[in-house]
Amino acid sequence: MGFMEGITAGFMGGLMGAMTAIMMLNDNLKAAGVIVFLVSAVIMIGLNFMVYKETRNEERKHKDSEFFIIVWSFVLTTITILIMVFGPRSVLLQ
């Protein structure tokens, strides 16, 4: 748990702020995107495995339907996509 928290905090702390976005305008954005994707994938896989390892022997307390989660995920994803496509543009991209 401590390892996963450390790697997540260290990685995300290094990428915070508008300074990184401005610096990436002239640098290797494609290479940075691949590196960010790979590190984020490792973090997500590690967190998923950690949750599985800690809860594999326990019975679920709430027998919830997955339909509610799927519908809300679809609705929130659709709203996010609409905001990204039709929302206001940044001053830097005009």
MOZIBEL-V822743 format. One line per field, one symbol per residue. phi: phi as a letter, one per 40 degrees, with the letter a starting at -180 (. if undefined). A space follows every 10 residues. Layout:
# MOZIBEL-V822743
phi->???
This chain:
# MOZIBEL-V822743
phi->.ccccccccc ccccbcgcdc cccccbcccc cccccccccc cccccccccc ccccbccbcc cbcccccccc cccccccccc cccccbcccc ccbc
